[in-house]
Amino acid sequence: MIKGFREFIAQGNVIDLAVAVVIGAAFSAIITALVNSIVNPIIALFFNAKSLDHVVWTVHGIYGQEVDFPLGGLVGAVINFLAIAIIVYFVFVYPMNRYKEHRAAKLAAGVEEPETLPSEQELLVQIRDLLEKQKS
């Protein structure tokens, strides 16, 4: 059981996922600050509210009571999500896809050979040669 866990951790996927979560949390803080300092004031121009949390849609009910729908929080969450998604796409996904396409085109054209690792026998020969060189 411990061996299986060690292999699971050593695969690298767990480390990649942990790094992605940490970067995502930090990135989320940046986007939230961006929304609070730029988007909220722009919305305040139109809705006369200091932040999205104060944007409320009031509807008069059938019996004369007023019903408030606090839509500002929802709008803020949607803006945060869209801002994060747009930035992640244009900063990470799009450049990586372009790089993969460029690399695939080079391989298809035969310009660049795929990187091959030396075999164990070739490595052993190199080690032997280096050891002989050190002796002399």
N, C-alpha and C positions, 0 to 999 in steps of 0.2 A: 504494500500500500504506500509506504514512504517512497519507494523507488518510482512508482507511477506518478506521485505528486512531484517528485524532483524532475522527472522528465517533462511533466506538464509545465512547470515553471521555466525550465531550460529552453523550451521551444521558442521563447521570445514573444509569443503572442500576448502573454499576460503583461509583460513589460511594456509593449507597445500600447496596449489598452490603458494601462495605468498612466503612461505619459499623455495619452490623448485626453483622459479625464482631467488631469491636472491642467493641461493647456486649455482645455475647454472651459474649466472654471475660471481661470485667469482671463480668458478671452471674454467670457460672459460679463465679468466685472467691467471690462473696458467698454463693451457695448452698452451696458446699463448706464455708465457714466456719460457716454455719448448721447444716449437718449435723454437723460436727465438734464444735460447742459445745452443741447441743441434742439432736439425734437420737441421736448416739453415747452420751451419758450415759444416755438413756432406755433404749436397747437394753442398755447395760451393767447396768442394774438387773435385767433378765430373764436375760441370758446370762452374767453374771459376767465380762465382758470390758471392757477399757479402751477399745477402739475396735472398729469393725466388722471390722478386719483380723484380730483375734484370735478371731473367732467361727468355730469349726471344728466340723464334724459328724464324729464318729469312729464308724466301723463296723468290727466285728470280721469279718475275712475267714474264708474256709472253712478255711484252713490255720493259723488262730490269730493271724495278723498283724493289726495295726490299720491301717486305711486312713483317712486324714484328708481330708475335703472342706472346703477353706477357703471357705465360702460367704459370709463377711462382706464381702469385697470386692465380690461380686456384689450383695449386698443394698444395700451403700452406693451402688453405681452406679445401681441401680434407684431408690433413694430420691432421689438427686441428679437423675436424669432426670425423675421425677415432680414433684419440687418445682419444677424449672425450667419444665416444661410447664404446671403449674397457674398459676404466677405470670405467665408470659408470656401465657397465655390470659386471665386475669382483669385484668391490667394493660394489655395492648395489644389483643388480638384482640376481646374482648367489647365494650369501649367503642367501638372503631372500627366494629364491626358495628352497634351501637346508633345511632351517629352517622349511618352510611350509611342505615339504615332510617328514621331521623327526617327526614333530608334528602330521601329519596325520597318519603316521605309528604307533606312540604310541597310538593314539586314536583308530585305527583299531584293534590293538592288545589288547586293553582293559587295558593297563598299566596305562594310565592316563585318568582320567575322565575329561570331559569338565568342565570348570569353570562355576559354576552356581551362580547367585546372590541370596541372600535371598529375600524372598517375603516381601511385605509390612507388613504383619501380623507378621512375624518373627522379622523384624526390630522394630516394635512397642513393641513387647514383650521384646526385648533387651533394648530398651530405658526405658521402665517401670522398668525393673530389675535394671538398672543403677541408676535411680532416687530413687528407694527404698533403694539402697545400700548407696547413698549419704545422705539420711535422717537419717539413723541409725549410 
